[in-house]
Amino acid sequence: MEQVRIGVIGIGVMGSRHAEYLFGGEVANAVLTAVCDIRQSRLDWAKEKFGDRVARFEKAEELMDSGLVDAVLVAVPHYLHPDYAIYAFARGLHVLCEKPAGVYAKQVQEMNDAAKRSGKVFALMYNQRTNPYFRRLRELVQSGELGELRRMTWVVTNWYRSQSYYDSSDWRATWNGEGGGIMINQCPHNLDMWQWVCGVPSRIRAFCQTGRYHTIEVEDSVTVYAEYENGMTAQFISTTGEPHGTNRLEVTADKGKVVIEEVADNEFKFTHWKFEQSEREFNATYTAGFGEPKAAATEFIPEETFPYFEGHRKITRNFVNAILNGEALIAPGEEGIHAVRMINAIYWSGWTEDWARLPVDEDRYLAKLEEKKRSSTVKKVARVIDMDVTTSK
Ligand SMILES: NC(=O)c1ccc[n+]([C@@H]2O[C@H](COP(=O)([O-])OP(=O)(O)OC[C@H]3O[C@@H](n4cnc5c(N)ncnc54)[C@H](O)[C@@H]3O)[C@@H](O)[C@H]2O)c1
């Protein structure tokens, strides 16, 4: 195969962007051959944008059975991600799936099993894994330069959303349509990054506030405290209710400390304090009472600039290169289950007002989620608006 023929399933806010850059030839050796959406208005948009060079389907299954695609990019609401991925794998197609991998771990495990059976390339749109600042932090952890991790504190409240965002689609911010709120929609990026850098914690205590700032039936404000077997702790705070929110990640370790702060939209400041002596060693040998290990603070400045939406293209290029030349994936699909397990644990802890050990029992979680879906009172009629996708992330 010299060129990968890609079909985009779901051409809403995100899928339409993927379709546009693929159609625009921004991913070498890939071509957009088909799109699918259940909404006629989106298919009309595709006809106007791409003409008849790109086939249009109302049903995802018909796109996948058409013989027109080698791979699909799944960009529909989250519950459907595993369903369509499993269908695609069964037809020998490669899959690039939007985040989150799914809503609950049981369905994500089934998707991972199907991917493995198929032997096809399976990747996730974890575009923030291409962010050079977070990549640098991961390098410092993985190389051992930071030493044993002690604490991670992440305040990520720059996910502000207005009521009109929630009202724009009938599936958003409902148990039935989305399976959660800010944790399942905005924060999968951060939870994936958290586990990618620090690993998955062993237990979580979470406080989820339902509809604190919006008329929605799911949470829009969350505080998480987590622990690891080695004593490491983590705090994670997020909300869609605070304008001009913060994105500040602090990781402390035995041999250093890193703070990454988003100082302007998509502009980061990365400071690394490298201790001259590890804290454990200093503590064991220092005799003068007051004092602390000396540290040199340096800033990390990446060589290349980092436009936010370039990350999505990088993931898609990497996916295509993995299909054509076996390039290692930046975000392998099977890793998506980690963030889903963390989300499930956060909700479980909130629902039970107790600690949740990871992984939460998949069947019990699903039963509780079904209960939430049954008790869902929201029957939304979407007030479809022309969303400014240039500001969506
Ligand atoms: N990686 C990112 O930065 C990023 C950003 C935004 C959204 N997303 C993810 O992309 C997915 C879609 O989010 P969105 O904001 O684009 O939502 P959206 O509602 O704007 O788009 C979803 C589209 O899927 C269509 N659809 C629904 N059911 C379908 C079906 N059965 N078959 C075909 N089409 C169907 C809808 O009509 C809609 O056009 C979500 O899972 C979301 O988490 C990722």
PDBQT file of the ligand as one rigid body, heavy atoms in Angstrom, charges set to zero:
ROOT
HETATM    1  N1  LIG A 401      -8.789  15.406  20.384  1.00  0.00    +0.000 N 
HETATM    2  C1  LIG A 401      -9.423  16.535  20.615  1.00  0.00    +0.000 C 
HETATM    3  O1  LIG A 401      -8.786  17.582  20.818  1.00  0.00    +0.000 OA
HETATM    4  C2  LIG A 401     -10.928  16.581  20.611  1.00  0.00    +0.000 A 
HETATM    5  C3  LIG A 401     -11.605  17.807  20.579  1.00  0.00    +0.000 A 
HETATM    6  C4  LIG A 401     -13.003  17.789  20.509  1.00  0.00    +0.000 A 
HETATM    7  C5  LIG A 401     -13.693  16.583  20.526  1.00  0.00    +0.000 A 
HETATM    8  N2  LIG A 401     -12.998  15.404  20.603  1.00  0.00    +0.000 N 
HETATM    9  C6  LIG A 401     -13.726  14.111  20.622  1.00  0.00    +0.000 C 
HETATM   10  O2  LIG A 401     -14.358  13.910  19.369  1.00  0.00    +0.000 OA
HETATM   11  C7  LIG A 401     -15.610  13.249  19.558  1.00  0.00    +0.000 C 
HETATM   12  C8  LIG A 401     -16.708  14.105  18.905  1.00  0.00    +0.000 C 
HETATM   13  O3  LIG A 401     -16.782  15.350  19.577  1.00  0.00    +0.000 OA
HETATM   14  P1  LIG A 401     -17.300  16.660  18.845  1.00  0.00    +0.000 P 
HETATM   15  O4  LIG A 401     -17.039  17.776  19.752  1.00  0.00    +0.000 OA
HETATM   16  O5  LIG A 401     -16.767  16.703  17.448  1.00  0.00    +0.000 OA
HETATM   17  O6  LIG A 401     -18.868  16.354  18.818  1.00  0.00    +0.000 OA
HETATM   18  P2  LIG A 401     -19.947  16.816  17.745  1.00  0.00    +0.000 P 
HETATM   19  O7  LIG A 401     -21.276  16.540  18.321  1.00  0.00    +0.000 OA
HETATM   20  O8  LIG A 401     -19.641  18.181  17.248  1.00  0.00    +0.000 OA
HETATM   21  O9  LIG A 401     -19.655  15.809  16.547  1.00  0.00    +0.000 OA
HETATM   22  C9  LIG A 401     -20.049  14.463  16.570  1.00  0.00    +0.000 C 
HETATM   23  C10 LIG A 401     -20.635  14.149  15.206  1.00  0.00    +0.000 C 
HETATM   24  O10 LIG A 401     -20.950  12.752  15.148  1.00  0.00    +0.000 OA
HETATM   25  C11 LIG A 401     -22.202  12.610  14.499  1.00  0.00    +0.000 C 
HETATM   26  N3  LIG A 401     -22.772  11.328  14.897  1.00  0.00    +0.000 N 
HETATM   27  C12 LIG A 401     -23.417  11.007  16.043  1.00  0.00    +0.000 A 
HETATM   28  N4  LIG A 401     -23.763   9.719  16.026  1.00  0.00    +0.000 NA
HETATM   29  C13 LIG A 401     -23.326   9.207  14.862  1.00  0.00    +0.000 A 
HETATM   30  C14 LIG A 401     -23.374   7.919  14.271  1.00  0.00    +0.000 A 
HETATM   31  N5  LIG A 401     -23.958   6.882  14.885  1.00  0.00    +0.000 N 
HETATM   32  N6  LIG A 401     -22.815   7.750  13.039  1.00  0.00    +0.000 NA
HETATM   33  C15 LIG A 401     -22.232   8.797  12.392  1.00  0.00    +0.000 A 
HETATM   34  N7  LIG A 401     -22.173  10.042  12.896  1.00  0.00    +0.000 NA
HETATM   35  C16 LIG A 401     -22.694  10.235  14.121  1.00  0.00    +0.000 A 
HETATM   36  C17 LIG A 401     -23.016  13.814  14.944  1.00  0.00    +0.000 C 
HETATM   37  O11 LIG A 401     -24.078  14.095  14.079  1.00  0.00    +0.000 OA
HETATM   38  C18 LIG A 401     -21.947  14.909  14.956  1.00  0.00    +0.000 C 
HETATM   39  O12 LIG A 401     -21.897  15.602  13.727  1.00  0.00    +0.000 OA
HETATM   40  C19 LIG A 401     -15.824  13.107  21.070  1.00  0.00    +0.000 C 
HETATM   41  O13 LIG A 401     -15.533  11.792  21.457  1.00  0.00    +0.000 OA
HETATM   42  C20 LIG A 401     -14.833  14.085  21.660  1.00  0.00    +0.000 C 
HETATM   43  O14 LIG A 401     -14.341  13.676  22.916  1.00  0.00    +0.000 OA
HETATM   44  C21 LIG A 401     -11.650  15.397  20.626  1.00  0.00    +0.000 A 
ENDROOT
TORSDOF 0
